[in-house]
Amino acid sequence: MRYNIRGNNIEVTEALRDFVEKKLSRLEKYFDTTTNKTEAHVALSVHNKDHHKVEVTVPFPGVLVRAEESTTDMYASIDNVVEKLERQIRKYKTKVNRKFRQDGTIRSLENGAAPATAERVADAEEDEEFQIVRTKRFNLKPMDTEEAILQMDLLGHNFYVFSNASTDQVSVVYKRKDGRYGLIEPE
């Protein structure tokens, strides 16, 4: 795996680069096809002395894993983000295993079946199944983006689905962690 590590308001030292590469190399055990073609994108940033943020995106074959973590210590943020990524991969593996009723890891999807191990069975039991607890239906009123943001704020939600009057397609506005707004539109 190759690593694209960049820093924002922080110098990426050799020690920090080595730590990131060592921690992220733990993810390679989940996949057979992690050759030099796979590139992990890592963004390290410091916003103030007590806000060290790490964002990691890794496009593995068949799945894109992404996580971010923010703590007061850069090394702790790196540890936490790798743990999040491992949980995502285990959850994905469990979902795939349940869906296809195949034995093994994602490797088995690429290379054929692999024998079962107690560790994989424990991982499958450890991860909980996705459960929809509520379904909500409503009519999509055509509106512009500003009106959708107002509706979202009035309802006190952090996202709002609406029919975009200018494109006649379903769009989503959402509130970002930085307090600004985002818009999701279909291509």
PALOTI-763695 format. One line per 8 residues: number of its first residue (from 1); their letters; for each residue x, y negated, z negated of N, C-alpha, C, O. Coordinates in steps of 0.05 Angstrom, whole numbers. Layout:
<nodes>
NUM) A) X,Y,Z,X,Y,Z,X,Y,Z,X,Y,Z | ... .
</nodes>
This chain:
<nodes>
1) MRYNIRGN) 17,24,0,0,0,0,18,-25,0,38,-26,-13 | 9,-45,15,24,-70,15,9,-90,-3,-15,-87,-7 | 23,-109,-13,12,-128,-32,16,-156,-21,38,-164,-14 | -6,-171,-20,-5,-200,-12,-12,-215,-38,-35,-219,-45 | 8,-224,-51,5,-238,-77,11,-267,-74,33,-275,-64 | -8,-284,-82,-4,-312,-80,-12,-325,-106,-29,-316,-121 | 1,-348,-112,-4,-362,-137,-15,-389,-132,-7,-403,-112 | -33,-398,-149,-44,-424,-148,-39,-438,-175,-49,-429,-195 .
9) NIEVTEAL) -22,-458,-174,-13,-472,-199,4,-453,-216,5,-457,-241 | 16,-433,-204,34,-415,-218,54,-404,-199,48,-399,-176 | 79,-402,-209,100,-390,-192,99,-360,-196,99,-350,-218 | 97,-345,-174,97,-316,-176,125,-306,-178,140,-304,-158 | 133,-300,-203,160,-291,-208,163,-262,-199,143,-248,-194 | 187,-252,-198,192,-224,-190,180,-206,-211,170,-185,-204 | 183,-213,-237,172,-196,-258,141,-195,-256,130,-173,-260 | 128,-217,-250,99,-217,-247,91,-201,-223,72,-186,-224 .
17) RDFVEKKL) 106,-204,-201,100,-189,-176,103,-159,-182,86,-143,-173 | 124,-151,-195,128,-122,-202,106,-112,-219,97,-89,-216 | 97,-127,-239,76,-119,-257,50,-114,-241,36,-94,-245 | 43,-133,-223,19,-131,-207,21,-106,-190,1,-90,-189 | 43,-102,-176,46,-79,-158,45,-52,-174,33,-33,-164 | 57,-51,-198,56,-27,-214,28,-21,-222,19,2,-221 | 13,-41,-231,-14,-36,-241,-33,-28,-218,-49,-10,-221 | -31,-42,-195,-48,-36,-173,-41,-9,-159,-58,3,-146 .
25) SRLEKYFD) -17,0,-163,-10,26,-151,-26,49,-164,-27,71,-152 | -37,44,-188,-54,64,-201,-79,71,-184,-90,93,-186 | -87,52,-167,-111,56,-151,-106,76,-127,-124,87,-116 | -81,79,-120,-74,96,-97,-81,125,-102,-86,140,-82 | -83,134,-127,-89,162,-132,-117,169,-124,-123,193,-121 | -134,150,-120,-162,155,-112,-165,160,-82,-186,169,-73 | -145,154,-66,-147,155,-37,-122,168,-25,-100,164,-34 | -127,184,-4,-104,196,11,-93,177,31,-69,178,37 .
33) TTTNKTEA) -110,160,42,-102,143,65,-91,116,57,-93,97,72 | -79,114,33,-67,88,25,-39,87,36,-19,90,21 | -37,81,61,-10,78,73,-5,48,74,-18,32,61 | 15,40,89,22,12,92,1,-3,106,2,-28,108 | -20,10,117,-41,-4,131,-60,-18,111,-72,-38,117 | -62,-7,86,-79,-19,66,-64,-41,52,-41,-38,44 | -77,-64,50,-65,-88,38,-82,-98,15,-105,-104,19 | -70,-101,-8,-84,-112,-31,-80,-142,-31,-57,-151,-31 .
41) HVALSVHN) -101,-157,-33,-99,-187,-34,-103,-195,-63,-124,-191,-75 | -83,-208,-74,-83,-215,-102,-79,-245,-104,-60,-256,-93 | -97,-259,-118,-94,-287,-123,-92,-292,-153,-110,-286,-168 | -69,-304,-160,-64,-311,-188,-67,-341,-191,-55,-356,-175 | -82,-350,-211,-85,-379,-214,-86,-387,-243,-95,-372,-260 | -76,-411,-248,-77,-422,-275,-91,-449,-273,-82,-467,-259 | -114,-451,-287,-129,-476,-285,-122,-495,-308,-122,-520,-305 | -116,-484,-331,-104,-499,-353,-89,-479,-370,-88,-455,-362 .
49) KDHHKVEV) -77,-487,-391,-60,-468,-406,-76,-444,-417,-64,-423,-422 | -102,-446,-420,-118,-424,-432,-136,-411,-411,-154,-396,-419 | -130,-415,-386,-148,-403,-365,-131,-391,-343,-125,-404,-323 | -124,-365,-346,-108,-351,-326,-127,-332,-312,-139,-314,-324 | -130,-335,-285,-149,-320,-270,-135,-303,-249,-116,-312,-236 | -145,-278,-246,-135,-260,-226,-158,-250,-209,-178,-241,-220 | -155,-252,-183,-175,-241,-164,-161,-221,-146,-140,-227,-135 | -173,-197,-143,-161,-176,-127,-182,-166,-108,-205,-160,-116 .
57) TVPFPGVL) -175,-163,-82,-192,-151,-62,-175,-130,-47,-153,-136,-37 | -186,-105,-46,-172,-83,-33,-191,-69,-14,-210,-57,-23 | -186,-71,12,-203,-57,31,-194,-29,36,-178,-24,54 | -203,-10,19,-197,18,23,-214,29,46,-235,17,52 | -207,52,57,-224,64,78,-251,71,68,-254,86,49 | -272,59,80,-299,65,72,-310,48,49,-334,49,44 | -293,33,36,-303,17,13,-285,-7,9,-261,-5,11 | -297,-30,2,-283,-54,-5,-286,-58,-35,-309,-61,-44 .
65) VRAEESTT) -264,-59,-49,-266,-63,-78,-255,-91,-84,-235,-99,-73 | -270,-105,-101,-262,-132,-109,-269,-137,-138,-291,-129,-147 | -251,-151,-152,-257,-158,-179,-241,-183,-187,-221,-189,-174 | -251,-197,-207,-236,-220,-217,-239,-220,-248,-259,-210,-259 | -219,-231,-260,-218,-231,-289,-203,-257,-298,-184,-265,-285 | -212,-268,-320,-200,-292,-330,-197,-290,-360,-216,-285,-375 | -172,-294,-370,-167,-294,-399,-146,-315,-404,-139,-332,-387 | -136,-315,-429,-116,-335,-437,-88,-325,-430,-69,-340,-432 .
73) DMYASIDN) -85,-300,-422,-59,-288,-415,-60,-275,-388,-78,-259,-382 | -41,-282,-370,-41,-272,-343,-38,-242,-342,-52,-228,-326 | -21,-230,-359,-17,-201,-359,-42,-187,-369,-49,-166,-358 | -56,-198,-388,-82,-186,-397,-102,-188,-375,-118,-169,-371 | -103,-210,-360,-122,-212,-338,-116,-191,-317,-135,-180,-306 | -91,-186,-311,-84,-166,-291,-93,-138,-301,-104,-123,-286 | -87,-132,-326,-96,-106,-337,-127,-103,-335,-136,-82,-326 | -141,-124,-343,-170,-122,-342,-181,-120,-314,-201,-105,-310 .
81) VVEKLERQ) -169,-133,-295,-180,-132,-267,-175,-104,-255,-191,-94,-240 | -152,-92,-262,-147,-64,-252,-167,-45,-265,-176,-26,-251 | -173,-48,-290,-193,-31,-303,-221,-34,-289,-234,-14,-285 | -228,-59,-283,-253,-63,-268,-253,-49,-241,-273,-37,-234 | -231,-51,-227,-229,-39,-201,-231,-8,-203,-244,5,-187 | -218,3,-223,-220,32,-227,-249,41,-233,-258,61,-223 | -262,25,-250,-291,32,-256,-307,31,-230,-324,48,-226 | -303,11,-213,-318,8,-188,-313,33,-171,-332,44,-159 .
89) IRKYKTKV) -288,41,-168,-281,64,-151,-294,89,-162,-305,105,-147 | -292,93,-189,-304,117,-201,-334,117,-197,-346,138,-191 | -347,94,-200,-376,92,-195,-383,98,-166,-403,112,-161 | -367,88,-148,-371,93,-120,-368,123,-114,-384,135,-99 | -347,135,-125,-342,164,-121,-366,180,-131,-376,199,-118 | -376,173,-154,-399,187,-166,-423,184,-148,-438,204,-144 | -428,160,-138,-451,155,-120,-448,172,-95,-468,184,-86 | -425,173,-83,-420,188,-59,-424,218,-64,-436,232,-49 .
97) NRKFRQDG) -413,227,-87,-416,256,-94,-445,263,-98,-453,285,-89 | -460,246,-111,-489,253,-115,-504,252,-89,-521,268,-84 | -497,233,-72,-512,229,-47,-507,253,-29,-526,264,-18 | -483,261,-25,-477,282,-7,-475,310,-20,-472,330,-6 | -476,311,-46,-474,336,-61,-448,351,-54,-449,376,-51 | -427,336,-50,-401,349,-44,-384,349,-69,-387,332,-86 | -366,367,-70,-347,369,-92,-322,353,-85,-314,353,-62 | -310,340,-104,-285,327,-100,-287,297,-100,-308,285,-108 .
105) TIRSLENG) -266,284,-91,-264,255,-91,-270,245,-63,-279,260,-46 | -266,220,-58,-269,208,-32,-250,221,-12,-255,222,12 | -228,232,-23,-209,247,-6,-224,269,8,-218,275,32 | -242,283,-6,-256,305,6,-273,297,30,-278,312,48 | -283,272,29,-299,262,52,-281,259,76,-290,262,99 | -256,253,72,-237,248,94,-223,274,103,-218,277,126 | -218,292,84,-201,316,90,-215,342,86,-202,363,88 | -241,343,80,-254,368,73,-257,370,43,-248,353,28 .
113) AAPATAER) -270,391,34,-276,395,6,-251,400,-10,-232,412,-1 | -252,390,-35,-230,395,-54,-242,409,-78,-266,406,-84 | -226,425,-93,-237,440,-115,-245,421,-138,-234,399,-141 | -264,430,-154,-274,413,-177,-254,415,-200,-240,435,-204 | -252,393,-215,-236,393,-239,-253,382,-261,-273,368,-257 | -245,388,-286,-260,378,-309,-259,347,-310,-279,335,-319 | -237,335,-301,-235,306,-302,-256,293,-283,-269,274,-291 | -260,304,-259,-279,293,-241,-308,297,-251,-324,279,-248 .
121) VADAEEDE) -313,320,-263,-340,324,-275,-345,305,-297,-367,294,-300 | -324,300,-314,-327,280,-336,-332,252,-325,-348,238,-336 | -318,245,-303,-322,219,-291,-350,216,-281,-362,195,-285 | -361,237,-269,-388,235,-259,-409,232,-281,-428,218,-278 | -404,246,-304,-422,244,-326,-419,217,-341,-438,207,-352 | -395,206,-340,-389,181,-354,-404,157,-341,-414,140,-355 | -404,157,-314,-417,135,-300,-447,138,-300,-457,159,-294 | -461,117,-306,-490,118,-306,-501,113,-278,-488,100,-262 .
129) EFQIVRTK) -524,124,-274,-537,121,-247,-550,94,-246,-559,83,-266 | -550,83,-221,-563,57,-217,-593,61,-221,-605,80,-211 | -606,43,-236,-634,46,-242,-647,19,-237,-640,-1,-250 | -668,19,-220,-683,-5,-216,-705,-5,-237,-721,13,-238 | -706,-27,-253,-725,-28,-275,-748,-47,-268,-768,-47,-283 | -746,-62,-247,-768,-80,-239,-766,-87,-210,-745,-91,-199 | -789,-87,-197,-791,-95,-169,-809,-119,-168,-831,-120,-179 | -800,-140,-153,-815,-164,-151,-820,-170,-122,-802,-168,-105 .
137) RFNLKPMD) -845,-177,-114,-852,-183,-87,-864,-211,-86,-879,-219,-104 | -857,-226,-65,-868,-253,-62,-867,-261,-33,-851,-250,-18 | -883,-281,-26,-883,-292,1,-860,-312,4,-855,-327,-15 | -846,-310,26,-824,-329,31,-834,-354,45,-843,-352,68 | -834,-376,31,-843,-401,42,-820,-414,57,-798,-416,46 | -824,-422,83,-802,-436,97,-795,-462,83,-813,-479,77 | -769,-466,78,-760,-490,65,-731,-495,73,-718,-478,83 | -721,-519,67,-693,-525,73,-677,-517,48,-688,-511,27 .
145) TEEAILQM) -651,-519,51,-633,-510,30,-636,-526,4,-635,-515,-18 | -639,-552,7,-642,-570,-16,-666,-562,-33,-665,-561,-57 | -689,-557,-19,-713,-550,-33,-710,-523,-47,-720,-519,-69 | -695,-504,-34,-690,-478,-47,-674,-481,-72,-679,-467,-92 | -654,-499,-72,-638,-504,-96,-655,-516,-118,-653,-508,-141 | -673,-534,-111,-691,-546,-131,-709,-525,-142,-713,-524,-167 | -720,-507,-126,-737,-486,-135,-722,-467,-154,-732,-459,-175 | -697,-461,-147,-681,-443,-163,-676,-456,-190,-678,-443,-211 .
153) DLLGHNFY) -669,-482,-191,-664,-496,-216,-689,-498,-233,-688,-495,-257 | -712,-503,-220,-737,-504,-234,-744,-478,-248,-755,-477,-270 | -738,-456,-234,-744,-430,-245,-723,-421,-266,-728,-402,-281 | -700,-434,-266,-679,-427,-285,-664,-402,-276,-651,-389,-293 | -665,-395,-250,-651,-371,-240,-623,-379,-230,-617,-403,-227 | -606,-359,-226,-580,-365,-214,-578,-358,-185,-557,-362,-172 | -600,-349,-173,-602,-346,-144,-631,-349,-135,-650,-347,-152 | -635,-354,-110,-663,-358,-99,-663,-349,-70,-647,-358,-54 .
161) VFSNASTD) -682,-331,-64,-686,-321,-36,-708,-337,-23,-729,-342,-35 | -702,-346,1,-722,-363,15,-720,-359,45,-700,-349,55 | -740,-368,59,-740,-369,88,-729,-396,97,-742,-417,92 | -706,-396,110,-693,-421,118,-708,-433,142,-710,-421,163 | -719,-456,138,-736,-469,158,-720,-476,183,-731,-476,205 | -694,-481,181,-678,-489,204,-670,-465,221,-665,-467,245 | -668,-441,208,-659,-417,223,-680,-396,226,-677,-377,241 | -703,-398,212,-724,-378,211,-714,-351,202,-725,-331,211 .
169) QVSVVYKR) -694,-350,185,-684,-325,174,-683,-327,144,-684,-348,132 | -682,-303,131,-681,-302,102,-653,-310,93,-633,-299,104 | -651,-327,74,-626,-337,63,-627,-336,33,-648,-333,21 | -604,-338,20,-602,-338,-9,-584,-361,-17,-562,-365,-7 | -594,-378,-36,-577,-397,-49,-570,-386,-77,-586,-373,-89 | -546,-393,-87,-538,-383,-113,-521,-403,-127,-507,-420,-114 | -521,-402,-153,-504,-420,-169,-478,-406,-175,-477,-384,-185 | -456,-420,-169,-429,-409,-173,-420,-414,-201,-432,-430,-215 .
177) KDGRYGLI) -399,-400,-209,-389,-403,-236,-378,-431,-241,-378,-441,-263 | -369,-444,-219,-358,-471,-222,-380,-493,-223,-374,-516,-224 | -406,-485,-223,-428,-503,-224,-438,-513,-198,-459,-526,-196 | -424,-507,-176,-433,-515,-150,-451,-493,-139,-458,-474,-152 | -460,-496,-114,-479,-477,-102,-467,-464,-77,-450,-474,-64 | -477,-440,-72,-469,-425,-49,-493,-417,-32,-516,-417,-43 | -489,-411,-7,-511,-403,11,-503,-378,26,-481,-377,37 | -520,-358,26,-515,-333,41,-535,-332,63,-559,-334,59 .
185) EPE) -524,-329,88,-541,-328,111,-534,-304,128,-510,-296,129 | -553,-291,141,-546,-269,159,-532,-278,184,-537,-301,193 | -516,-261,196,-502,-269,221,-520,-264,245,-512,-270,267 .
</nodes>
